[in-house]
Amino acid sequence: MEQPATEVNINQAKLVIIQGDITRQATEAIVNAANSSLMGGGGVDGAIHRAGGSTILEECRQIVSRQGRLPAGKAVITSGGNLTARFVIHTVGPVWRGGNQGEPELLASAYRESLRVAAANNLGSISFPSVSTGVYGYPVAAAARVALGTVASFLQERPTSIKEVVFVLFDPVTFEKYLSVLGEIAGGVRK
Ligand code: AR6
């Protein structure tokens, strides 16, 4: 049987899903699923700060002192410290409160704003974790539809510097859910 696609081409860019640890990715930027304090936490946020070292936290502190807490749906950029990635784009996803509190719009905005920041900095490649589906409790299948759908629309809308978007899914269950949603999207995009 044919293996399901882990990659689709959209408008001269590629959208890829893999299972792995985002702190080890070699894309120019990796995205952090942060909280509004930008002061670190558990999950992928903790892993990125541990692997990247204290300069990331210091830059986050400066951002917060300049512009205050980062609302859900927004994104900011810091250097990547000791990471292979040169930059970390910090975004804040919504906490899942049943789905009628603007969660899908806020999650879409978190992805869109992260891509905008990457394009504004002329970056060619970016990796995302599955924002909001850990501590923040967003159901994975629904989140995967928003995540992959938002990235696919962004790439389709206009050409930017971004030529590669990688979703780095930590556990096999999350990977499988993204894989099945990617299959639905691959059927619907123009190559
Ligand atoms: N690489 C890729 N994905 C990872 C990694 C990793 N190294 N580690 C965990 N994940 P979460 P959220 C996955 O909870 O739901 C933090 O405390 C994880 O398995 O990290 O947006 C922040 O400070 C899950 O699939 O982020 C906030 O307070 C996904 O990353 C809060 O958690 C997201 O899970 C944000 O919650």
Boltz pocket constraint, residues with backbone or C-beta under 6 A from the ligand:
constraints:
  - pocket:
      binder: B
      contacts: [[A, 20], [A, 21], [A, 22], [A, 23], [A, 33], [A, 34], [A, 35], [A, 40], [A, 41], [A, 42], [A, 43], [A, 44], [A, 45], [A, 46], [A, 47], [A, 93], [A, 129], [A, 130], [A, 131], [A, 132], [A, 133], [A, 134], [A, 135], [A, 136], [A, 137], [A, 138], [A, 168], [A, 169], [A, 170], [A, 171], [A, 174]]
      max_distance: 6.0
